[in-house]
Amino acid sequence: MNAKRYLNLSLVYAILAMVGGVFYREFTKVLGYTARTTLGLVHTHYFMLGMVLFLLLAVVEKTFSFTTAKTGRVLAVYHVGLNLTAVMLVVRGIVQVMGITLSAAAGGAVSGIAGLGHILLGVGLVLVLLQIRSAAARDDR
């Protein structure tokens, strides 16, 4: 991967963030829902963990050239985690807005899958930070 690829990913996540924000606003407005819902978190998750992270990775790539052969696999874990988390936020939010009562098992499944998404997100982030740290250490030598 190079800086341009990171910038392209940043753009994709910016678009997903805006789509998530518009869906949240319009869906709740149409249904007259005014309470808090997890739908509002999709927008910020995609902006911060998607757009901002990949913008920063573009800058870091230009500075340290941290990308290696395994970076693609590490970032695949991150992408899966971020998107799984976002999908589960949407699922939970739609359930909240529509007033659907989930069984304990279904509610637990949604929470569990969202938890797996967060775990993958965290693992991917830590692995990428370790790659950056290693590249910075090489640069210091």
RAFEN-V379708 format. One record per residue. N is the residue number from 0. RES is the residue in one letter. NEAR is the number of other C-alpha atoms within 12 Angstrom. Layout:
# RAFEN-V379708
n:N res:RES near:NEAR
n:N res:RES near:NEAR
This chain:
# RAFEN-V379708
n:0 res:M near:24
n:1 res:N near:25
n:2 res:A near:23
n:3 res:K near:19
n:4 res:R near:21
n:5 res:Y near:29
n:6 res:L near:26
n:7 res:N near:21
n:8 res:L near:30
n:9 res:S near:29
n:10 res:L near:23
n:11 res:V near:22
n:12 res:Y near:32
n:13 res:A near:28
n:14 res:I near:21
n:15 res:L near:28
n:16 res:A near:31
n:17 res:M near:24
n:18 res:V near:24
n:19 res:G near:30
n:20 res:G near:26
n:21 res:V near:19
n:22 res:F near:23
n:23 res:Y near:34
n:24 res:R near:26
n:25 res:E near:18
n:26 res:F near:25
n:27 res:T near:26
n:28 res:K near:15
n:29 res:V near:14
n:30 res:L near:17
n:31 res:G near:14
n:32 res:Y near:21
n:33 res:T near:18
n:34 res:A near:17
n:35 res:R near:16
n:36 res:T near:24
n:37 res:T near:30
n:38 res:L near:38
n:39 res:G near:33
n:40 res:L near:29
n:41 res:V near:39
n:42 res:H near:32
n:43 res:T near:27
n:44 res:H near:34
n:45 res:Y near:37
n:46 res:F near:30
n:47 res:M near:21
n:48 res:L near:34
n:49 res:G near:39
n:50 res:M near:30
n:51 res:V near:25
n:52 res:L near:32
n:53 res:F near:34
n:54 res:L near:28
n:55 res:L near:25
n:56 res:L near:35
n:57 res:A near:28
n:58 res:V near:23
n:59 res:V near:26
n:60 res:E near:30
n:61 res:K near:22
n:62 res:T near:17
n:63 res:F near:24
n:64 res:S near:25
n:65 res:F near:31
n:66 res:T near:33
n:67 res:T near:21
n:68 res:A near:13
n:69 res:K near:17
n:70 res:T near:27
n:71 res:G near:21
n:72 res:R near:19
n:73 res:V near:27
n:74 res:L near:34
n:75 res:A near:22
n:76 res:V near:27
n:77 res:Y near:32
n:78 res:H near:33
n:79 res:V near:27
n:80 res:G near:31
n:81 res:L near:40
n:82 res:N near:31
n:83 res:L near:30
n:84 res:T near:36
n:85 res:A near:40
n:86 res:V near:31
n:87 res:M near:31
n:88 res:L near:35
n:89 res:V near:32
n:90 res:V near:29
n:91 res:R near:33
n:92 res:G near:32
n:93 res:I near:28
n:94 res:V near:24
n:95 res:Q near:26
n:96 res:V near:29
n:97 res:M near:23
n:98 res:G near:16
n:99 res:I near:14
n:100 res:T near:14
n:101 res:L near:18
n:102 res:S near:11
n:103 res:A near:11
n:104 res:A near:11
n:105 res:A near:16
n:106 res:G near:20
n:107 res:G near:15
n:108 res:A near:17
n:109 res:V near:27
n:110 res:S near:25
n:111 res:G near:20
n:112 res:I near:26
n:113 res:A near:28
n:114 res:G near:22
n:115 res:L near:25
n:116 res:G near:27
n:117 res:H near:29
n:118 res:I near:22
n:119 res:L near:26
n:120 res:L near:31
n:121 res:G near:24
n:122 res:V near:24
n:123 res:G near:29
n:124 res:L near:30
n:125 res:V near:19
n:126 res:L near:26
n:127 res:V near:32
n:128 res:L near:25
n:129 res:L near:20
n:130 res:Q near:28
n:131 res:I near:28
n:132 res:R near:20
n:133 res:S near:19
n:134 res:A near:22
n:135 res:A near:20
n:136 res:A near:14
n:137 res:R near:13
n:138 res:D near:13
n:139 res:D near:9
n:140 res:R near:7
